[in-house]
Amino acid sequence: MKKAIRMGSLFLFIAVLTYVTMTINLKAFNILAIIISTKGRNAKTSWGLTGIVLSIEIMTML
């Protein structure tokens, strides 16, 4: 019985994790599109900014 509960909680955790990552990815893609439209040449800086935004999103989620 305990094993089943543990498995269920694990699946629930994975589901929540995938949902959170999906929502973060959608936001990141929108932000990335905005950054690319503003700074077309500087690809590295846009990726860096996206990374910063992602880390901020993750921090707020926790």
C-alpha positions in Angstrom: 0.0 0.0 0.0 2.8 2.4 0.9 4.5 1.6 -2.4 1.4 2.5 -4.3 1.0 5.9 -2.5 4.7 6.6 -3.1 4.3 5.9 -6.9 1.2 8.0 -7.0 2.9 11.0 -5.4 5.8 10.5 -7.7 3.5 10.6 -10.8 1.8 13.7 -9.4 5.1 15.4 -8.8 6.2 14.6 -12.4 2.9 15.9 -13.8 3.2 19.2 -11.8 6.8 19.6 -12.9 6.0 19.1 -16.6 3.1 21.6 -16.3 5.3 24.2 -14.6 8.1 23.7 -17.2 5.5 24.0 -20.0 4.2 27.3 -18.8 7.7 28.6 -18.1 8.7 27.6 -21.6 5.8 29.3 -23.2 6.6 32.5 -21.3 10.3 32.2 -22.2 9.5 31.7 -25.9 7.3 34.9 -25.9 10.1 36.8 -24.1 12.7 35.4 -26.5 10.7 36.4 -29.5 10.5 39.9 -28.1 14.2 40.0 -27.4 15.1 38.6 -30.9 12.8 41.3 -32.5 14.6 44.0 -30.6 18.2 42.7 -30.9 18.5 40.5 -34.0 22.3 40.4 -34.1 23.1 39.7 -30.4 21.9 36.1 -30.1 24.1 35.3 -27.1 22.8 38.3 -25.1 19.2 37.3 -25.9 19.8 33.8 -24.7 21.5 35.1 -21.6 18.5 37.3 -20.8 16.1 34.4 -21.4 18.2 32.3 -19.0 17.9 35.1 -16.4 14.1 35.4 -17.0 13.8 31.6 -16.7 15.7 31.5 -13.4 13.5 34.4 -12.0 10.4 32.4 -13.1 11.6 29.3 -11.4 12.4 31.3 -8.2 8.9 32.8 -8.1 7.3 29.4 -8.7 9.1 27.8 -5.7 
